[in-house]
Amino acid sequence: MKRQVIAVVIGSLFAFPALAAAGATKTSQQVLAELVQAKDAGDFVANAETGEKAYQLYPSAYPARATVPGKSRVEVLAELDQAERSGEVYANGETGEKAYQVNPSAYPARIAAAGRSRADVLAELVQARRNGEFVVNAETGETAKEVNAAAYAMREALAAGSGARQNRL
C-alpha cells in the first residue's frame, strides 16, 4: 500500500508539469491580476455547498453590479398571451409536452422548415467518410482521421499525386 502511494506521488510529480505546460497560456502575472480582480468584485465561491459567490452572500461588501433591465409586466403578459394562442405553453410538466403537441387540432398548423434532400445528405456522408470526418469514438469524440492519421495522410498524398498526374495529361 505504501509503495502504491509513493508510486502515485512520484508519477503525479512528472505528470502535473506536463499537463500544466500543455494548457499554459497565461503568465503568472495575468493569473494574479485575475485573482485580485475576482477578490475585489467578490466573484469567487464563498459557500461551497450552495455555490453562492461572495457578492451574492455579502452584497454590501462589494460594488453594486450593473443590472440588465427586464421586461415590463405588459410585455410579459403579451408574450404569455401569444404563447397560449400558439400552444407554446407546457401542457404536461412531467413529459415536457406543449399544448400544441397534446392537442394539435386546437392550434394553427405548423409549417415544417425545408430540409436538405436525401441525395444531399448521402453526398455529405460519402465526403465525410472519404475525408475521415466522422466520429469513431463516441466517448472521446475522435474522428477516423484523428485515430488513423497516417492512413488518411497517405490517402491525401495519393490523391494529390493523381491530381498532379491528371493535370499533366
Backbone hydrogen bonds in HBPLUS format (Angstrom, degrees):
<---DONOR---> <-ACCEPTOR-->    atom                        ^
c    i                          cat <-CA-CA->   ^        H-A-AA   ^      H-
h    n   atom  resd res      DA  || num        DHA   H-A  angle D-A-AA Bond
n    s   type  num  typ     dist DA aas  dist angle  dist       angle   num
A0005-VAL N   A0001-MET O   3.09 MM   4  6.42 157.4  2.14 150.6 155.9     1
A0006-ILE N   A0002-LYS O   3.06 MM   4  6.28 159.7  2.10 145.4 151.0     2
A0007-ALA N   A0003-ARG O   2.84 MM   4  6.03 156.9  1.90 146.5 153.2     3
A0008-VAL N   A0004-GLN O   2.92 MM   4  6.16 155.5  1.99 147.8 153.9     4
A0009-VAL N   A0005-VAL O   2.96 MM   4  6.18 160.9  2.00 150.2 155.4     5
A0010-ILE N   A0006-ILE O   2.91 MM   4  6.10 166.6  1.93 153.4 157.0     6
A0011-GLY N   A0007-ALA O   2.86 MM   4  5.95 159.3  1.91 144.3 151.0     7
A0012-SER N   A0008-VAL O   2.88 MM   4  6.01 154.4  1.94 146.3 153.1     8
A0013-LEU N   A0009-VAL O   3.04 MM   4  6.28 142.4  2.18 143.0 152.8     9
A0014-PHE N   A0011-GLY O   3.22 MM   3  5.40 129.7  2.49  98.1 110.0    10
A0015-ALA N   A0011-GLY O   2.98 MM   4  6.17 147.0  2.09 143.8 154.2    11
A0016-PHE N   A0012-SER O   2.94 MM   4  5.76 175.2  1.95 149.1 150.3    12
A0019-LEU N   A0015-ALA O   2.94 MM   4  6.21 158.2  1.99 156.8 163.7    13
A0020-ALA N   A0016-PHE O   2.83 MM   4  5.95 158.4  1.87 152.8 159.3    14
A0021-ALA N   A0017-PRO O   2.89 MM   4  6.00 153.7  1.95 143.9 150.7    15
A0022-ALA N   A0018-ALA O   3.05 MM   4  6.22 145.1  2.17 140.5 149.5    16
A0023-GLY N   A0019-LEU O   3.38 MM   4  6.65 148.1  2.49 144.7 150.4    17
A0031-VAL N   A0027-THR O   3.09 MM   4  6.43 159.8  2.13 152.0 157.1    18
A0032-LEU N   A0028-SER O   2.91 MM   4  6.11 161.7  1.95 148.2 153.3    19
A0033-ALA N   A0029-GLN O   2.92 MM   4  6.08 153.5  1.99 142.5 150.0    20
A0034-GLU N   A0030-GLN O   2.95 MM   4  6.21 156.1  2.01 147.9 154.1    21
A0035-LEU N   A0031-VAL O   2.93 MM   4  6.19 151.7  2.01 147.2 155.5    22
A0036-VAL N   A0032-LEU O   2.95 MM   4  6.20 162.0  1.99 152.2 155.9    23
A0037-GLN N   A0033-ALA O   2.97 MM   4  6.16 159.4  2.01 146.8 152.8    24
A0038-ALA N   A0034-GLU O   2.89 MM   4  6.09 156.0  1.95 146.6 153.0    25
A0039-LYS N   A0035-LEU O   2.91 MM   4  6.14 159.0  1.96 150.7 156.5    26
A0040-ASP N   A0036-VAL O   2.92 MM   4  6.11 161.9  1.96 150.5 155.4    27
A0041-ALA N   A0037-GLN O   3.03 MM   4  6.18 148.3  2.13 143.3 151.6    28
A0042-GLY N   A0038-ALA O   2.84 MM   4  5.77 118.9  2.22 138.7 153.7    29
A0043-ASP N   A0038-ALA O   2.86 MM   5  4.76 144.7  1.99 142.9 146.1    30
A0042-GLY N   A0039-LYS O   3.28 MM   3  5.04 143.5  2.42  92.8 103.1    31
A0055-TYR N   A0042-GLY O   3.03 MM  13  4.66 151.5  2.11 136.0 128.4    32
A0054-ALA N   A0044-PHE O   3.02 MM  10  6.07 147.3  2.13 163.7 169.7    33
A0046-ALA N   A0052-GLU O   2.91 MM   6  6.09 156.6  1.96 145.9 153.2    34
A0047-ASN N   A0052-GLU O   3.26 MM   5  5.42 156.1  2.33 153.5 152.0    35
A0051-GLY N   A0047-ASN O   2.72 MM   4  5.52 141.7  1.86 153.8 166.7    36
A0056-GLN N   A0053-LYS O   2.97 MM   3  5.35 138.9  2.14 106.9 119.0    37
A0057-LEU N   A0053-LYS O   3.11 MM   4  6.48 151.6  2.19 151.6 160.2    38
A0058-TYR N   A0054-ALA O   2.83 MM   4  5.85 165.5  1.85 158.9 162.9    39
A0061-ALA N   A0058-TYR O   3.07 MM   3  5.61 153.2  2.14 116.4 124.2    40
A0062-TYR N   A0059-PRO O   3.45 MM   3  5.69 163.8  2.48 105.6 110.2    41
A0076-VAL N   A0072-SER O   3.06 MM   4  6.36 162.1  2.09 154.0 158.6    42
A0077-LEU N   A0073-ARG O   2.95 MM   4  6.14 164.0  1.98 151.4 155.7    43
A0078-ALA N   A0074-VAL O   2.94 MM   4  6.11 151.0  2.02 144.8 153.0    44
A0079-GLU N   A0075-GLU O   2.99 MM   4  6.24 156.5  2.04 148.3 154.2    45
A0080-LEU N   A0076-VAL O   2.95 MM   4  6.21 157.8  2.00 149.8 156.1    46
A0081-ASP N   A0077-LEU O   2.93 MM   4  6.12 158.9  1.98 146.3 151.7    47
A0082-GLN N   A0078-ALA O   3.01 MM   4  6.22 161.0  2.05 147.6 152.5    48
A0083-ALA N   A0079-GLU O   2.91 MM   4  6.12 159.1  1.96 149.3 155.2    49
A0084-GLU N   A0080-LEU O   2.90 MM   4  6.12 152.7  1.98 149.4 156.7    50
A0085-ARG N   A0081-ASP O   2.99 MM   4  6.22 156.5  2.04 148.5 154.7    51
A0086-SER N   A0082-GLN O   3.01 MM   4  6.22 148.8  2.11 147.2 155.4    52
A0087-GLY N   A0083-ALA O   2.95 MM   4  5.86 117.3  2.35 135.1 149.2    53
A0088-GLU N   A0083-ALA O   2.82 MM   5  4.76 140.1  1.98 146.8 150.0    54
A0100-TYR N   A0087-GLY O   3.08 MM  13  4.49 156.8  2.14 130.2 123.7    55
A0099-ALA N   A0089-VAL O   2.92 MM  10  5.94 154.6  1.98 173.7 177.8    56
A0091-ALA N   A0097-GLU O   2.88 MM   6  5.91 155.5  1.94 140.9 149.2    57
A0092-ASN N   A0097-GLU O   3.28 MM   5  5.37 159.4  2.33 148.8 146.0    58
A0096-GLY N   A0092-ASN O   2.83 MM   4  5.61 139.9  1.99 148.0 160.0    59
A0101-GLN N   A0098-LYS O   2.96 MM   3  5.35 139.9  2.12 108.6 120.4    60
A0102-VAL N   A0098-LYS O   3.13 MM   4  6.48 149.1  2.23 151.9 161.2    61
A0103-ASN N   A0099-ALA O   2.97 MM   4  6.07 168.5  1.98 157.7 160.4    62
A0106-ALA N   A0103-ASN O   3.19 MM   3  5.85 159.6  2.23 119.4 125.2    63
A0107-TYR N   A0104-PRO O   3.32 MM   3  5.69 169.6  2.33 113.3 116.3    64
A0121-VAL N   A0117-SER O   3.12 MM   4  6.46 159.1  2.16 151.5 156.8    65
A0122-LEU N   A0118-ARG O   2.93 MM   4  6.16 162.4  1.96 153.5 158.3    66
A0123-ALA N   A0119-ALA O   2.93 MM   4  6.08 156.9  1.98 146.1 152.5    67
A0124-GLU N   A0120-ASP O   2.98 MM   4  6.18 152.2  2.06 143.5 151.1    68
A0125-LEU N   A0121-VAL O   2.94 MM   4  6.21 149.9  2.04 145.5 154.0    69
A0126-VAL N   A0122-LEU O   2.95 MM   4  6.22 161.3  1.99 152.2 156.2    70
A0127-GLN N   A0123-ALA O   3.04 MM   4  6.24 160.2  2.08 145.5 150.9    71
A0128-ALA N   A0124-GLU O   2.93 MM   4  6.15 156.7  1.98 146.1 152.5    72
A0129-ARG N   A0125-LEU O   2.92 MM   4  6.16 159.5  1.96 152.8 158.1    73
A0130-ARG N   A0126-VAL O   2.95 MM   4  6.14 159.6  1.99 148.3 154.1    74
A0131-ASN N   A0127-GLN O   2.98 MM   4  6.18 152.9  2.05 147.6 154.6    75
A0132-GLY N   A0128-ALA O   2.86 MM   4  5.78 114.2  2.30 138.7 154.2    76
A0133-GLU N   A0128-ALA O   2.87 MM   5  4.78 149.0  1.96 142.8 145.4    77
A0132-GLY N   A0129-ARG O   3.29 MM   3  5.07 149.5  2.39  94.5 103.4    78
A0145-LYS N   A0132-GLY O   3.00 MM  13  4.51 152.6  2.08 137.2 128.5    79
A0144-ALA N   A0134-PHE O   3.05 MM  10  6.12 141.9  2.20 160.4 167.4    80
A0136-VAL N   A0142-GLU O   2.90 MM   6  6.10 161.6  1.93 155.7 160.2    81
A0141-GLY N   A0137-ASN O   2.68 MM   4  5.46 143.2  1.81 154.4 166.7    82
A0146-GLU N   A0143-THR O   3.08 MM   3  5.23 125.8  2.39  98.6 112.2    83
A0147-VAL N   A0143-THR O   3.05 MM   4  6.38 155.0  2.12 152.2 159.3    84
A0148-ASN N   A0144-ALA O   2.86 MM   4  5.89 165.2  1.88 152.1 156.4    85
A0152-TYR N   A0148-ASN O   3.18 MM   4  6.48 162.8  2.22 158.7 163.4    86
A0153-ALA N   A0149-ALA O   2.88 MM   4  6.02 148.3  1.98 148.3 157.8    87
A0154-MET N   A0150-ALA O   2.93 MM   4  6.12 157.0  1.99 148.6 154.3    88
A0155-ARG N   A0151-ALA O   2.98 MM   4  6.18 154.4  2.05 141.1 148.6    89
A0156-GLU N   A0152-TYR O   2.93 MM   4  6.09 154.1  2.00 141.8 148.1    90
A0157-ALA N   A0153-ALA O   2.92 MM   4  6.16 154.1  1.99 144.6 152.0    91
A0158-LEU N   A0154-MET O   2.88 MM   4  6.12 160.1  1.92 152.7 157.8    92
A0159-ALA N   A0155-ARG O   2.94 MM   4  6.11 156.4  2.00 143.8 150.7    93
A0160-ALA N   A0156-GLU O   2.85 MM   4  6.05 154.1  1.92 146.3 153.4    94
A0161-GLY N   A0157-ALA O   2.89 MM   4  6.10 151.9  1.97 145.0 153.0    95
A0162-SER N   A0158-LEU O   2.91 MM   4  6.15 158.8  1.95 151.7 156.6    96
A0163-GLY N   A0159-ALA O   3.01 MM   4  6.12 147.4  2.12 140.3 149.4    97
A0164-ALA N   A0160-ALA O   3.03 MM   4  6.25 147.5  2.14 140.8 149.0    98
A0165-ARG N   A0161-GLY O   3.02 MM   4  6.27 153.2  2.09 144.5 151.8    99
A0166-GLN N   A0162-SER O   2.98 MM   4  6.17 155.0  2.04 142.8 149.1   100
A0167-ASN N   A0163-GLY O   3.06 MM   4  6.25 145.1  2.19 138.9 148.1   101
A0168-ARG N   A0164-ALA O   3.16 MM   4  6.44 140.7  2.32 141.3 150.9   102
A0168-ARG N   A0165-ARG O   3.18 MM   3  5.21 126.9  2.48  94.6 107.9   103
A0169-LEU N   A0165-ARG O   3.27 MM   4  6.56 139.7  2.45 142.5 152.5   104
